[in-house]
Amino acid sequence: MSKKFLTDVIQNSTEMTGAAAGRLAADLIAAIKNEIIENGRFSLPDFGSFTVRETPKRSALNPRTGEKVAVKAGATVRFKASPSLKVAAFAGAKKAKRKAAKSAKAG
């Protein structure tokens, strides 16, 4: 999903101009970022939740040289899909698989 996609959805579902829809999309993204920064969590019912998780200090291998490299501790944002999103995604995947099989059979 991109900012342009959000802008297009907002513009098509309301009578906003493209510039106003773009500002609204940017404000929504900024509000979500701020919520994650302040609370370490953001959730949307029937979609899922974003949570901040700390990553420990570790060592990794440089794939080019094979030497060990120290990786600093940090944080990452994880997403956990809601049960209803999982069901919808599974149904969509099954539908796409059937469609691909049908087109392969016809071709």
C-alpha positions as YAML, in Angstrom:
chain: A
units: angstrom
residues:
- id: 1
  name: MET
  ca: [0.00, 0.00, 0.00]
- id: 2
  name: SER
  ca: [1.33, 3.42, -0.86]
- id: 3
  name: LYS
  ca: [0.43, 7.00, 0.00]
- id: 4
  name: LYS
  ca: [-0.88, 7.41, -3.56]
- id: 5
  name: PHE
  ca: [-3.14, 4.37, -3.08]
- id: 6
  name: LEU
  ca: [-4.55, 5.89, 0.14]
- id: 7
  name: THR
  ca: [-4.99, 9.24, -1.61]
- id: 8
  name: ASP
  ca: [-6.91, 7.60, -4.47]
- id: 9
  name: VAL
  ca: [-9.18, 5.66, -2.09]
- id: 10
  name: ILE
  ca: [-9.95, 8.80, -0.08]
- id: 11
  name: GLN
  ca: [-10.56, 10.85, -3.21]
- id: 12
  name: ASN
  ca: [-12.85, 8.21, -4.76]
- id: 13
  name: SER
  ca: [-14.90, 7.70, -1.60]
- id: 14
  name: THR
  ca: [-15.34, 11.40, -0.82]
- id: 15
  name: GLU
  ca: [-15.72, 14.55, -2.84]
- id: 16
  name: MET
  ca: [-12.26, 15.82, -1.92]
- id: 17
  name: THR
  ca: [-9.76, 17.24, -4.33]
- id: 18
  name: GLY
  ca: [-6.58, 15.27, -4.96]
- id: 19
  name: ALA
  ca: [-4.48, 17.72, -2.94]
- id: 20
  name: ALA
  ca: [-6.83, 17.56, 0.06]
- id: 21
  name: ALA
  ca: [-6.95, 13.75, -0.11]
- id: 22
  name: GLY
  ca: [-3.14, 13.68, -0.25]
- id: 23
  name: ARG
  ca: [-2.89, 15.87, 2.85]
- id: 24
  name: LEU
  ca: [-5.39, 13.64, 4.67]
- id: 25
  name: ALA
  ca: [-3.44, 10.51, 3.73]
- id: 26
  name: ALA
  ca: [-0.20, 12.12, 4.96]
- id: 27
  name: ASP
  ca: [-1.92, 13.16, 8.21]
- id: 28
  name: LEU
  ca: [-3.22, 9.60, 8.74]
- id: 29
  name: ILE
  ca: [0.26, 8.15, 8.25]
- id: 30
  name: ALA
  ca: [1.75, 10.74, 10.62]
- id: 31
  name: ALA
  ca: [-0.91, 9.98, 13.26]
- id: 32
  name: ILE
  ca: [-0.16, 6.24, 13.05]
- id: 33
  name: LYS
  ca: [3.59, 6.91, 13.37]
- id: 34
  name: ASN
  ca: [3.03, 9.17, 16.39]
- id: 35
  name: GLU
  ca: [0.84, 6.56, 18.09]
- id: 36
  name: ILE
  ca: [3.51, 3.89, 17.59]
- id: 37
  name: ILE
  ca: [6.23, 6.24, 18.91]
- id: 38
  name: GLU
  ca: [4.23, 7.29, 21.99]
- id: 39
  name: ASN
  ca: [2.60, 3.99, 22.98]
- id: 40
  name: GLY
  ca: [4.70, 1.37, 21.22]
- id: 41
  name: ARG
  ca: [1.52, -0.04, 19.68]
- id: 42
  name: PHE
  ca: [-1.17, 0.79, 17.12]
- id: 43
  name: SER
  ca: [-4.13, -1.40, 16.26]
- id: 44
  name: LEU
  ca: [-7.00, -1.25, 13.82]
- id: 45
  name: PRO
  ca: [-9.98, -3.51, 14.54]
- id: 46
  name: ASP
  ca: [-10.58, -6.12, 11.80]
- id: 47
  name: PHE
  ca: [-7.12, -5.38, 10.35]
- id: 48
  name: GLY
  ca: [-4.36, -6.01, 12.89]
- id: 49
  name: SER
  ca: [-1.87, -4.42, 15.21]
- id: 50
  name: PHE
  ca: [1.61, -2.94, 14.94]
- id: 51
  name: THR
  ca: [3.90, -3.35, 17.95]
- id: 52
  name: VAL
  ca: [7.44, -2.20, 18.64]
- id: 53
  name: ARG
  ca: [9.89, -4.94, 19.62]
- id: 54
  name: GLU
  ca: [13.45, -4.46, 20.74]
- id: 55
  name: THR
  ca: [16.16, -6.41, 18.91]
- id: 56
  name: PRO
  ca: [19.20, -7.58, 20.86]
- id: 57
  name: LYS
  ca: [22.83, -6.90, 20.03]
- id: 58
  name: ARG
  ca: [24.18, -9.75, 17.88]
- id: 59
  name: SER
  ca: [26.84, -10.72, 15.42]
- id: 60
  name: ALA
  ca: [26.13, -11.53, 11.77]
- id: 61
  name: LEU
  ca: [28.11, -12.62, 8.73]
- id: 62
  name: ASN
  ca: [28.91, -10.29, 5.84]
- id: 63
  name: PRO
  ca: [27.67, -12.31, 2.83]
- id: 64
  name: ARG
  ca: [30.31, -10.86, 0.52]
- id: 65
  name: THR
  ca: [33.40, -11.41, 2.67]
- id: 66
  name: GLY
  ca: [32.18, -14.00, 5.18]
- id: 67
  name: GLU
  ca: [33.60, -12.03, 8.12]
- id: 68
  name: LYS
  ca: [31.69, -11.49, 11.36]
- id: 69
  name: VAL
  ca: [30.11, -8.07, 11.84]
- id: 70
  name: ALA
  ca: [28.67, -6.65, 15.07]
- id: 71
  name: VAL
  ca: [25.04, -5.54, 14.78]
- id: 72
  name: LYS
  ca: [23.83, -2.98, 17.32]
- id: 73
  name: ALA
  ca: [20.72, -3.44, 19.42]
- id: 74
  name: GLY
  ca: [17.69, -1.63, 18.03]
- id: 75
  name: ALA
  ca: [13.97, -1.84, 17.56]
- id: 76
  name: THR
  ca: [11.62, -3.01, 14.85]
- id: 77
  name: VAL
  ca: [7.89, -2.77, 14.21]
- id: 78
  name: ARG
  ca: [6.03, -6.05, 13.89]
- id: 79
  name: PHE
  ca: [2.57, -6.56, 12.41]
- id: 80
  name: LYS
  ca: [0.09, -9.16, 13.60]
- id: 81
  name: ALA
  ca: [-2.97, -9.67, 11.41]
- id: 82
  name: SER
  ca: [-6.41, -9.91, 13.00]
- id: 83
  name: PRO
  ca: [-8.31, -13.20, 12.68]
- id: 84
  name: SER
  ca: [-10.77, -11.66, 10.20]
- id: 85
  name: LEU
  ca: [-7.91, -10.40, 8.00]
- id: 86
  name: LYS
  ca: [-6.31, -13.86, 8.06]
- id: 87
  name: VAL
  ca: [-9.60, -15.45, 6.94]
- id: 88
  name: ALA
  ca: [-10.03, -12.89, 4.14]
- id: 89
  name: ALA
  ca: [-6.42, -13.31, 2.98]
- id: 90
  name: PHE
  ca: [-6.75, -17.10, 2.95]
- id: 91
  name: ALA
  ca: [-9.96, -16.86, 0.90]
- id: 92
  name: GLY
  ca: [-8.25, -14.48, -1.53]
- id: 93
  name: ALA
  ca: [-5.27, -16.80, -1.89]
- id: 94
  name: LYS
  ca: [-7.53, -19.78, -2.61]
- id: 95
  name: LYS
  ca: [-9.42, -17.74, -5.21]
- id: 96
  name: ALA
  ca: [-6.18, -16.63, -6.91]
- id: 97
  name: LYS
  ca: [-4.93, -20.23, -6.95]
- id: 98
  name: ARG
  ca: [-8.16, -21.44, -8.59]
- id: 99
  name: LYS
  ca: [-7.98, -18.63, -11.15]
- id: 100
  name: ALA
  ca: [-4.35, -19.46, -12.00]
- id: 101
  name: ALA
  ca: [-5.16, -23.16, -12.37]
- id: 102
  name: LYS
  ca: [-8.13, -22.36, -14.60]
- id: 103
  name: SER
  ca: [-6.07, -20.08, -16.88]
- id: 104
  name: ALA
  ca: [-3.26, -22.66, -17.07]
- id: 105
  name: LYS
  ca: [-5.78, -25.33, -18.06]
- id: 106
  name: ALA
  ca: [-7.32, -23.09, -20.76]
- id: 107
  name: GLY
  ca: [-3.89, -22.09, -22.17]
...
